[in-house]
Amino acid sequence: MKLQVERDVLADAVTWAVRGLAARPPVPVLAGVLLEAGDDGLTLSAFDYEVSAKVTVAAHVDEPGTALVHGRLLSDIARSLPDKPVLLTSDGTKVQLVCGSSRFALHEMPTADYPTLPTAPEGSGSIDGTAFTQAVAQVSIAADRGDTLPILTGVRVEVEGDKVTLLATDRYRLAQRELTWNPTSPDAAYVALIPARTLSDTAKALGAGGSVDVAFGSAAGGDGLVGFEAGQRRTTSRVLDGEYPKVASIFPTTVDSVAVVQTGSLIESVKRVALVAERNTPVRLRFSDGVLAIEAGQGEEAQASEALEATLTGPEIETAFNPQFLLDGLQVLGTSYARLSFTQPGRPAVLSGQNEADGESDDSYRYVLMPVRFAS
């Protein structure tokens, strides 16, 4: 194998391909990235039996061939090279990289031991990349990060026709986002539970491409895969098995009080007040006519308070939230104003967006927060 490729092109491609590889995989070859030089240029592939990634980039190929080298090491090297073309050659035992005066030699792993990448399911439709990236960011924050209940580490994706609903919960908060896409069939219907981390990484990597093609595996086929493609980048992920809990009942059916606050101001105030909140202690929010009072700390502990302008419809209400959970929802809201809907102080509150102080709520995104009990 012998080829020449631009340094930035190589660095971007290998960094994307190996982004999900484990630092210490159970099988050494799973730490590798497969390099294939051919008529289409240079193709880089990575696979760990859960997530696969494949990307093809432009390269001047003098001698086609295949080589398997340590993926993260190649990524580190490629990003550190000077801004000059990279000459990449393989002799069957080592891969040589020459860039300006920089020279590296990487040990080749046996390609015969490398697993075959899975075939992506047939395309199901496409979705706007910007909307996809935003929706995944808004929902994945609520997915569980532990391993006690693996099923809660996923984002539930449900498709009905041209409507896509993303849902995630860790039992303390719940996030749901609805958006539209372009299905290949008008009566499309799919349900997939995708690992939140994988979905988040994929959305960040592919969303800037303008449009993302999505492929849901058939339940009847039993392949358990979902595929994403944008430009020359393709990835697949295994979906999680199990029945996702029925959490729709968490959304309140009635609302007693609604408060509207400028999003940026609320974020900054909560950040400041939360500085004195000890671990696992909440910030208290007291809504009255025209004012939101935010407090943290009590007794002999450090204390902080701030007041913000807010509009309130309905009875005054006082509640408390985990400050980080509240900030997580506010920071991905994407609207000028935050709308908080309450029933009772001890019941879940719903955070949604609003672009005007006196405008209508954008309920395409809803973030449900469980209140924290606090001393009277």
C-alpha positions as CSV (number, residue, x, y, z in Angstrom):
1,M,0.0,0.0,0.0
2,K,1.3,3.4,-0.9
3,L,-0.7,6.7,-1.0
4,Q,-0.5,10.4,-0.3
5,V,-3.2,12.3,1.7
6,E,-3.6,15.8,3.1
7,R,-2.7,16.0,6.7
8,D,-6.0,17.6,7.9
9,V,-8.0,15.1,5.8
10,L,-6.3,12.2,7.4
11,A,-6.5,13.7,10.9
12,D,-10.2,14.4,10.7
13,A,-11.0,11.0,9.2
14,V,-9.0,8.8,11.7
15,T,-10.2,10.9,14.7
16,W,-13.8,10.4,13.7
17,A,-13.4,6.7,12.9
18,V,-11.8,5.7,16.2
19,R,-13.8,8.1,18.5
20,G,-15.7,5.2,20.1
21,L,-12.9,2.7,20.5
22,A,-12.2,1.5,24.0
23,A,-8.8,2.3,25.5
24,R,-8.4,-1.3,26.7
25,P,-10.5,-3.6,24.4
26,P,-11.0,-7.2,25.3
27,V,-9.3,-8.3,22.0
28,P,-6.2,-6.3,20.9
29,V,-7.3,-6.0,17.2
30,L,-10.4,-4.1,18.3
31,A,-8.1,-1.2,19.2
32,G,-7.2,-1.0,15.5
33,V,-8.3,1.1,12.6
34,L,-8.5,-0.6,9.2
35,L,-6.9,1.3,6.3
36,E,-8.0,0.3,2.8
37,A,-6.5,2.1,-0.2
38,G,-8.2,1.7,-3.5
39,D,-9.8,3.5,-6.5
40,D,-12.1,5.5,-4.2
41,G,-9.3,6.8,-2.1
42,L,-8.5,5.9,1.5
43,T,-11.2,4.2,3.6
44,L,-10.8,4.0,7.3
45,S,-13.0,1.6,9.4
46,A,-13.3,0.8,13.1
47,F,-15.5,-1.7,14.9
48,D,-15.9,-3.0,18.5
49,Y,-18.8,-5.3,18.0
50,E,-21.2,-2.6,19.3
51,V,-20.4,0.5,17.1
52,S,-18.9,0.6,13.6
53,A,-17.6,3.6,11.8
54,K,-16.5,3.9,8.2
55,V,-15.3,7.0,6.2
56,T,-13.7,7.4,2.8
57,V,-11.5,10.4,2.0
58,A,-9.7,11.6,-1.1
59,A,-6.2,10.3,-1.5
60,H,-3.7,9.8,-4.3
61,V,-3.2,6.0,-4.3
62,D,-0.1,4.6,-6.1
63,E,-0.4,1.1,-4.7
64,P,-3.7,-0.3,-3.3
65,G,-3.6,-2.3,-0.1
66,T,-4.9,-2.9,3.4
67,A,-3.4,-2.5,6.8
68,L,-4.5,-2.6,10.4
69,V,-2.8,-0.3,13.0
70,H,-3.6,1.0,16.5
71,G,-6.4,3.5,16.0
72,R,-5.8,6.0,18.8
73,L,-2.1,6.1,18.3
74,L,-2.6,6.9,14.6
75,S,-5.1,9.6,15.5
76,D,-2.6,11.2,18.0
77,I,0.1,11.1,15.4
78,A,-2.0,12.5,12.5
79,R,-3.2,15.4,14.6
80,S,0.4,16.3,15.6
81,L,1.9,16.2,12.1
82,P,2.9,19.5,10.4
83,D,0.6,21.0,7.8
84,K,2.0,19.1,4.8
85,P,0.9,16.1,2.7
86,V,1.4,12.8,4.4
87,L,3.0,9.8,2.5
88,L,1.7,6.6,3.9
89,T,3.2,3.2,2.9
90,S,2.9,-0.4,4.1
91,D,5.2,-3.3,3.7
92,G,3.1,-5.9,5.5
93,T,4.7,-5.6,8.9
94,K,4.8,-1.8,9.5
95,V,3.0,1.3,8.2
96,Q,5.3,4.2,7.6
97,L,4.1,7.8,7.8
98,V,6.3,10.6,6.4
99,C,5.2,14.2,6.7
100,G,7.9,16.8,6.0
101,S,10.8,15.8,8.3
102,S,8.5,13.8,10.6
103,R,8.7,10.0,10.2
104,F,6.7,7.4,12.1
105,A,6.5,3.6,11.9
106,L,3.5,1.7,13.3
107,H,3.3,-2.0,13.9
108,E,0.7,-3.7,11.7
109,M,-1.8,-6.0,13.3
110,P,-3.1,-9.1,11.5
111,T,-6.1,-8.1,9.3
112,A,-7.3,-11.7,9.2
113,D,-8.2,-11.4,12.9
114,Y,-10.3,-8.3,12.4
115,P,-14.1,-8.7,12.4
116,T,-16.2,-7.9,9.4
117,L,-18.1,-4.7,9.7
118,P,-21.9,-5.1,9.9
119,T,-24.0,-4.2,6.9
120,A,-26.2,-1.2,7.6
121,P,-29.9,-1.7,7.3
122,E,-31.8,-0.4,4.3
123,G,-32.3,3.4,4.5
124,S,-35.5,4.5,6.3
125,G,-35.4,8.3,5.7
126,S,-33.4,11.4,6.3
127,I,-33.4,14.2,8.8
128,D,-32.0,17.8,8.9
129,G,-28.6,17.6,10.5
130,T,-29.0,20.8,12.6
131,A,-32.3,19.7,14.0
132,F,-31.0,16.2,14.7
133,T,-28.0,17.4,16.6
134,Q,-30.0,19.8,18.7
135,A,-32.7,17.2,19.5
136,V,-30.2,14.6,20.5
137,A,-28.4,17.1,22.8
138,Q,-31.6,18.1,24.4
139,V,-32.7,14.6,25.2
140,S,-29.5,12.7,25.9
141,I,-28.7,14.8,29.0
142,A,-31.5,13.0,30.8
143,A,-30.2,9.5,30.1
144,D,-28.7,7.5,33.0
145,R,-24.9,7.5,33.1
146,G,-24.7,4.5,35.5
147,D,-25.0,0.8,34.8
148,T,-27.6,-0.1,37.4
149,L,-30.3,-0.1,34.8
150,P,-28.6,-0.4,31.4
151,I,-31.9,0.2,29.6
152,L,-32.0,3.8,31.0
153,T,-28.7,4.6,29.4
154,G,-30.4,4.7,26.0
155,V,-32.5,7.2,24.1
156,R,-35.8,5.8,22.9
157,V,-36.5,6.8,19.3
158,E,-40.0,6.3,18.0
159,V,-41.1,7.0,14.5
160,E,-44.7,7.4,13.3
161,G,-44.9,8.6,9.7
162,D,-43.0,11.9,9.4
163,K,-42.9,12.4,13.2
164,V,-39.9,11.4,15.4
165,T,-40.0,11.4,19.2
166,L,-36.9,11.1,21.3
167,L,-37.2,10.3,25.0
168,A,-34.8,9.7,27.8
169,T,-34.9,9.5,31.6
170,D,-32.7,8.6,34.6
171,R,-35.7,8.5,37.0
172,Y,-34.9,12.0,38.3
173,R,-35.7,13.9,35.1
174,L,-37.2,13.2,31.8
175,A,-36.6,14.8,28.4
176,Q,-38.7,14.5,25.3
177,R,-38.2,16.1,21.9
178,E,-40.5,15.9,18.9
179,L,-39.4,16.8,15.4
180,T,-40.1,15.9,11.8
181,W,-38.1,14.0,9.2
182,N,-38.4,12.7,5.6
183,P,-39.3,9.0,5.7
184,T,-38.9,6.8,2.6
185,S,-42.4,5.5,3.4
186,P,-45.3,7.7,4.5
187,D,-46.5,5.0,7.0
188,A,-43.1,4.4,8.5
189,A,-43.1,3.0,12.1
190,Y,-40.0,2.2,14.1
191,V,-39.0,2.0,17.7
192,A,-35.3,1.8,18.7
193,L,-33.4,2.2,22.0
194,I,-30.0,3.6,21.1
195,P,-27.2,4.1,23.6
196,A,-27.2,7.8,24.5
197,R,-23.5,8.2,24.3
198,T,-23.3,6.7,20.9
199,L,-26.2,8.7,19.6
200,S,-24.8,11.9,21.0
201,D,-21.3,11.3,19.5
202,T,-22.9,10.4,16.1
203,A,-25.1,13.5,16.1
204,K,-22.2,15.8,16.8
205,A,-20.0,14.2,14.1
206,L,-22.6,14.0,11.4
207,G,-25.1,16.8,12.1
208,A,-22.9,19.5,10.4
209,G,-23.3,17.6,7.1
210,G,-26.6,19.2,6.2
211,S,-28.7,16.0,6.1
212,V,-28.4,12.7,7.9
213,D,-29.7,9.4,6.4
214,V,-31.1,7.1,9.0
215,A,-31.6,3.3,8.7
216,F,-33.6,1.4,11.3
217,G,-33.2,-2.4,11.3
218,S,-36.3,-4.5,10.9
219,A,-37.5,-6.0,14.2
220,A,-38.4,-9.1,12.2
221,G,-34.9,-9.3,10.8
222,G,-33.4,-9.4,14.3
223,D,-30.3,-7.5,13.2
224,G,-30.6,-5.1,16.1
225,L,-28.9,-2.3,14.3
226,V,-29.5,1.3,13.5
227,G,-27.4,3.1,10.9
228,F,-26.5,6.8,10.2
229,E,-24.8,8.3,7.1
230,A,-23.8,11.8,6.0
231,G,-21.5,12.4,3.1
232,Q,-18.7,9.8,3.2
233,R,-19.2,9.0,6.9
234,R,-21.2,5.9,7.9
235,T,-21.8,4.4,11.3
236,T,-23.9,1.7,12.8
237,S,-24.8,0.9,16.4
238,R,-26.4,-2.0,18.2
239,V,-29.6,-1.1,19.9
240,L,-30.4,-2.0,23.5
241,D,-32.7,-4.9,24.3
242,G,-35.6,-4.6,26.7
243,E,-38.8,-2.8,27.3
244,Y,-38.5,0.9,28.1
245,P,-40.5,2.0,31.1
246,K,-43.8,3.7,30.3
247,V,-43.0,7.2,31.5
248,A,-45.7,9.2,29.7
249,S,-47.7,9.4,32.9
250,I,-44.9,11.6,34.4
251,F,-46.0,14.5,32.2
252,P,-48.5,16.5,34.3
253,T,-52.0,16.7,32.8
254,T,-53.0,19.9,34.5
255,V,-51.1,23.1,35.3
256,D,-51.8,25.5,38.2
257,S,-48.9,28.0,37.8
258,V,-46.8,29.1,34.9
259,A,-43.6,31.2,35.2
260,V,-41.6,32.7,32.4
261,V,-38.0,33.8,32.9
262,Q,-35.3,35.1,30.5
263,T,-33.2,32.0,29.9
264,G,-29.7,33.4,29.9
265,S,-30.3,35.4,33.1
266,L,-31.7,32.3,34.8
267,I,-28.7,30.2,33.8
268,E,-26.2,32.7,35.2
269,S,-28.2,33.3,38.4
270,V,-28.5,29.5,39.1
271,K,-24.8,29.0,38.4
272,R,-23.8,31.8,40.9
273,V,-26.2,30.7,43.7
274,A,-25.3,27.0,43.3
275,L,-21.7,27.8,44.2
276,V,-22.7,27.6,47.9
277,A,-24.9,24.5,47.4
278,E,-23.2,21.5,49.0
279,R,-23.2,18.2,47.2
280,N,-26.8,16.9,46.6
281,T,-28.4,19.9,48.1
282,P,-30.9,21.9,46.0
283,V,-31.4,25.5,45.0
284,R,-34.7,26.9,46.1
285,L,-36.9,28.9,43.7
286,R,-39.7,31.1,45.0
287,F,-42.0,32.5,42.3
288,S,-44.3,35.5,43.1
289,D,-45.9,38.2,41.0
290,G,-43.1,39.7,38.9
291,V,-40.2,38.2,40.9
292,L,-38.2,34.9,41.1
293,A,-36.1,34.5,44.2
294,I,-33.3,32.0,44.0
295,E,-31.6,30.8,47.2
296,A,-29.1,28.1,48.4
297,G,-27.6,27.3,51.7
298,Q,-29.1,27.6,55.2
299,G,-28.2,27.8,58.9
300,E,-24.5,28.2,59.5
301,E,-23.5,27.1,56.0
302,A,-22.6,29.5,53.2
303,Q,-25.7,31.1,51.7
304,A,-26.5,32.9,48.5
305,S,-29.6,34.6,47.0
306,E,-30.6,36.4,43.8
307,A,-33.8,37.9,42.4
308,L,-34.8,37.9,38.8
309,E,-37.7,39.5,36.9
310,A,-40.3,36.8,36.0
311,T,-43.9,36.7,35.0
312,L,-46.2,34.4,36.9
313,T,-49.7,33.2,35.9
314,G,-51.5,31.4,38.8
315,P,-50.7,31.0,42.5
316,E,-47.3,31.8,44.0
317,I,-45.2,28.7,44.3
318,E,-41.9,27.6,46.1
319,T,-39.9,24.6,45.0
320,A,-36.4,23.2,44.9
321,F,-34.3,21.4,42.3
322,N,-30.9,19.8,41.9
323,P,-29.0,22.8,40.4
324,Q,-27.1,20.7,37.8
325,F,-30.2,19.0,36.6
326,L,-31.9,22.4,36.2
327,L,-28.9,23.8,34.4
328,D,-28.7,20.8,32.1
329,G,-32.2,21.5,30.8
330,L,-31.8,25.3,30.6
331,Q,-28.5,25.1,28.7
332,V,-30.0,23.1,25.8
333,L,-33.3,24.9,25.7
334,G,-32.4,27.0,22.7
335,T,-35.0,29.7,23.2
336,S,-34.8,33.3,24.7
337,Y,-37.2,32.5,27.5
338,A,-37.7,29.5,29.8
339,R,-41.2,28.5,30.7
340,L,-41.7,26.5,33.9
341,S,-45.1,24.9,34.5
342,F,-46.2,23.6,37.9
343,T,-49.0,21.8,39.6
344,Q,-47.9,21.5,43.2
345,P,-44.5,22.1,44.9
346,G,-44.0,18.4,45.4
347,R,-45.0,17.4,41.9
348,P,-42.8,17.3,38.7
349,A,-42.3,20.6,36.9
350,V,-42.1,20.9,33.1
351,L,-39.5,23.1,31.5
352,S,-40.2,24.2,27.9
353,G,-39.1,27.0,25.6
354,Q,-40.6,30.3,24.6
355,N,-39.2,32.9,22.1
356,E,-41.1,35.9,23.3
357,A,-41.9,37.0,26.9
358,D,-45.6,36.9,26.2
359,G,-45.5,34.4,23.3
360,E,-46.7,30.8,23.1
361,S,-44.7,27.9,24.5
362,D,-42.8,25.7,22.2
363,D,-43.8,22.3,23.4
364,S,-41.7,20.4,20.9
365,Y,-39.2,20.0,23.7
366,R,-40.2,19.2,27.3
367,Y,-37.9,18.6,30.2
368,V,-39.5,17.3,33.4
369,L,-37.7,17.8,36.7
370,M,-38.5,16.1,40.0
371,P,-38.4,18.5,42.9
372,V,-36.2,18.0,45.8
373,R,-37.6,18.1,49.3
374,F,-36.2,20.9,51.5
375,A,-36.7,22.2,55.0
376,S,-39.5,24.7,55.5
